[in-house]
Amino acid sequence: MYIVFRCRKCGRYLYSSTDKKTRKCTCYYTNKIERVRVVARTDDERIAAEIVRQKQGSGTGFRALG
């Protein structure tokens, strides 16, 4: 099972397997899987990646790092 969620620091969409405890974002923030808000669930990793691509869009709208 895979989940799609947003990074708690920068807002980027990510996906992870539900058997993992953490997932590190490209902003170097470590997201605890038990604390993230789940956007979608799927059994197939390719579908999870496609959902992330659709949700991510052009990549705009993230909070500024700083």
Z-matrix of the N, CA and C atoms (Angstrom, degrees):
N
C 1 1.449
C 2 1.529 1 108.50
N 3 1.313 2 115.90 1 137.49
C 4 1.463 3 122.64 2 179.01
C 5 1.519 4 109.42 3 -121.58
N 6 1.334 5 116.36 4 147.34
C 7 1.457 6 121.07 5 176.19
C 8 1.529 7 109.04 6 -121.83
N 9 1.319 8 115.33 7 150.19
C 10 1.462 9 123.01 8 174.25
C 11 1.520 10 106.15 9 -111.52
N 12 1.331 11 116.26 10 133.96
C 13 1.459 12 120.72 11 -178.03
C 14 1.517 13 109.72 12 -150.54
N 15 1.332 14 116.33 13 172.77
C 16 1.465 15 121.80 14 176.99
C 17 1.521 16 109.77 15 -105.89
N 18 1.336 17 115.12 16 143.94
C 19 1.464 18 120.79 17 175.98
C 20 1.527 19 108.46 18 -60.92
N 21 1.312 20 116.24 19 136.87
C 22 1.461 21 120.31 20 -178.33
C 23 1.533 22 112.71 21 -74.43
N 24 1.325 23 117.70 22 -12.73
C 25 1.464 24 120.26 23 -179.78
C 26 1.524 25 112.10 24 -101.72
N 27 1.349 26 117.57 25 -52.62
C 28 1.468 27 119.90 26 -172.90
C 29 1.527 28 113.50 27 -105.33
N 30 1.326 29 118.92 28 -16.76
C 31 1.455 30 120.93 29 178.04
C 32 1.514 31 114.98 30 91.06
N 33 1.312 32 118.31 31 2.67
C 34 1.465 33 121.57 32 179.69
C 35 1.525 34 109.51 33 -68.58
N 36 1.331 35 116.67 34 141.94
C 37 1.462 36 120.81 35 176.35
C 38 1.527 37 109.94 36 -78.08
N 39 1.335 38 116.02 37 137.37
C 40 1.457 39 123.44 38 179.85
C 41 1.517 40 108.59 39 -137.94
N 42 1.324 41 116.03 40 164.81
C 43 1.454 42 119.38 41 170.37
C 44 1.517 43 108.99 42 -133.68
N 45 1.332 44 114.58 43 156.89
C 46 1.456 45 120.28 44 -178.44
C 47 1.516 46 109.34 45 -155.41
N 48 1.307 47 114.65 46 156.48
C 49 1.450 48 120.90 47 172.94
C 50 1.530 49 108.44 48 -73.56
N 51 1.310 50 117.08 49 145.64
C 52 1.466 51 119.92 50 -177.77
C 53 1.523 52 112.91 51 -73.67
N 54 1.320 53 117.76 52 -13.06
C 55 1.469 54 118.78 53 178.61
C 56 1.533 55 112.49 54 -84.84
N 57 1.330 56 118.23 55 -3.26
C 58 1.465 57 122.29 56 177.08
C 59 1.529 58 110.17 57 -87.56
N 60 1.316 59 116.51 58 154.46
C 61 1.467 60 121.47 59 178.81
C 62 1.527 61 111.93 60 -92.77
N 63 1.370 62 116.43 61 -35.81
C 64 1.461 63 120.67 62 -177.23
C 65 1.517 64 110.09 63 -137.66
N 66 1.348 65 115.64 64 161.13
C 67 1.465 66 122.28 65 174.99
C 68 1.513 67 106.80 66 -142.68
N 69 1.333 68 117.48 67 123.23
C 70 1.462 69 122.44 68 -178.75
C 71 1.521 70 109.51 69 -89.10
N 72 1.323 71 116.12 70 132.79
C 73 1.464 72 123.29 71 178.84
C 74 1.531 73 109.82 72 -87.58
N 75 1.326 74 116.74 73 169.21
C 76 1.460 75 120.51 74 177.05
C 77 1.525 76 112.10 75 -69.27
N 78 1.340 77 117.35 76 -15.76
C 79 1.469 78 120.74 77 175.52
C 80 1.532 79 110.80 78 -85.21
N 81 1.341 80 116.91 79 5.88
C 82 1.465 81 125.61 80 178.04
C 83 1.526 82 113.96 81 73.62
N 84 1.320 83 117.70 82 11.04
C 85 1.460 84 120.66 83 175.52
C 86 1.524 85 108.73 84 -83.60
N 87 1.308 86 117.52 85 135.15
C 88 1.460 87 122.16 86 178.45
C 89 1.525 88 108.84 87 -94.64
N 90 1.331 89 116.28 88 112.03
C 91 1.456 90 122.60 89 179.65
C 92 1.525 91 109.58 90 -88.37
N 93 1.308 92 117.07 91 127.30
C 94 1.465 93 121.37 92 173.61
C 95 1.519 94 106.92 93 -83.40
N 96 1.314 95 116.48 94 122.23
C 97 1.458 96 122.06 95 -174.54
C 98 1.528 97 111.40 96 -59.28
N 99 1.316 98 117.74 97 -34.70
C 100 1.460 99 120.06 98 -178.79
C 101 1.524 100 112.97 99 -69.87
N 102 1.343 101 118.07 100 -15.34
C 103 1.463 102 121.52 101 -176.65
C 104 1.530 103 114.44 102 -106.89
N 105 1.336 104 118.25 103 -4.60
C 106 1.462 105 120.16 104 -177.39
C 107 1.526 106 110.78 105 -84.23
N 108 1.329 107 116.01 106 155.56
C 109 1.458 108 121.92 107 175.26
C 110 1.526 109 107.86 108 -89.85
N 111 1.311 110 116.74 109 118.86
C 112 1.464 111 122.44 110 -175.50
C 113 1.523 112 109.85 111 -78.10
N 114 1.348 113 116.18 112 128.29
C 115 1.454 114 122.76 113 177.80
C 116 1.520 115 110.36 114 -91.91
N 117 1.345 116 117.31 115 -38.63
C 118 1.470 117 121.54 116 -179.05
C 119 1.520 118 109.58 117 -153.57
N 120 1.333 119 115.03 118 156.88
C 121 1.470 120 122.21 119 175.34
C 122 1.528 121 108.15 120 -129.25
N 123 1.324 122 116.17 121 142.55
C 124 1.453 123 120.79 122 178.23
C 125 1.530 124 109.78 123 -154.20
N 126 1.322 125 115.55 124 159.45
C 127 1.460 126 120.52 125 178.36
C 128 1.526 127 113.08 126 -90.87
N 129 1.339 128 116.59 127 -15.13
C 130 1.461 129 121.77 128 -174.65
C 131 1.527 130 110.97 129 -110.76
N 132 1.329 131 116.48 130 129.38
C 133 1.466 132 121.08 131 -179.04
C 134 1.524 133 111.57 132 -64.58
N 135 1.329 134 117.51 133 -36.79
C 136 1.473 135 120.19 134 179.73
C 137 1.521 136 111.74 135 -64.77
N 138 1.300 137 116.82 136 -37.10
C 139 1.470 138 120.24 137 177.50
C 140 1.525 139 109.92 138 -67.96
N 141 1.328 140 117.72 139 -40.09
C 142 1.463 141 121.17 140 177.19
C 143 1.524 142 110.85 141 -61.00
N 144 1.332 143 116.87 142 -42.80
C 145 1.471 144 120.71 143 178.37
C 146 1.526 145 110.93 144 -64.01
N 147 1.317 146 117.46 145 -38.36
C 148 1.469 147 121.44 146 179.17
C 149 1.531 148 110.84 147 -67.37
N 150 1.323 149 117.32 148 -39.58
C 151 1.464 150 120.84 149 176.88
C 152 1.521 151 110.04 150 -61.48
N 153 1.338 152 116.91 151 -42.38
C 154 1.470 153 120.67 152 178.10
C 155 1.518 154 110.10 153 -61.39
N 156 1.338 155 117.79 154 -44.00
C 157 1.471 156 120.75 155 179.48
C 158 1.528 157 111.42 156 -62.58
N 159 1.315 158 117.80 157 -40.61
C 160 1.462 159 120.97 158 179.55
C 161 1.522 160 111.31 159 -68.26
N 162 1.317 161 117.23 160 -44.15
C 163 1.468 162 121.17 161 -179.63
C 164 1.519 163 111.50 162 -68.41
N 165 1.334 164 116.47 163 -37.74
C 166 1.461 165 121.36 164 -176.64
C 167 1.525 166 111.28 165 -65.56
N 168 1.312 167 117.18 166 -39.08
C 169 1.458 168 120.41 167 179.44
C 170 1.508 169 111.84 168 61.21
N 171 1.328 170 115.61 169 -130.78
C 172 1.461 171 120.55 170 -177.45
C 173 1.530 172 112.39 171 -82.70
N 174 1.318 173 116.85 172 -5.86
C 175 1.462 174 119.22 173 177.87
C 176 1.517 175 113.92 174 89.34
N 177 1.317 176 117.92 175 2.50
C 178 1.460 177 119.92 176 179.24
C 179 1.520 178 110.52 177 -86.29
N 180 1.288 179 115.53 178 164.93
C 181 1.458 180 120.47 179 176.83
C 182 1.513 181 114.52 180 95.34
N 183 1.327 182 118.73 181 9.34
C 184 1.452 183 120.50 182 176.97
C 185 1.505 184 109.79 183 -83.12
N 186 1.297 185 114.94 184 152.82
C 187 1.458 186 119.43 185 174.54
C 188 1.520 187 109.45 186 -67.83
N 189 1.307 188 116.06 187 142.65
C 190 1.459 189 120.33 188 179.37
C 191 1.520 190 109.76 189 -69.25
N 192 1.308 191 115.41 190 134.74
C 193 1.464 192 119.83 191 176.21
C 194 1.509 193 108.58 192 -84.14
N 195 1.287 194 115.96 193 138.13
C 196 1.438 195 115.95 194 178.40
C 197 1.427 196 114.84 195 166.62
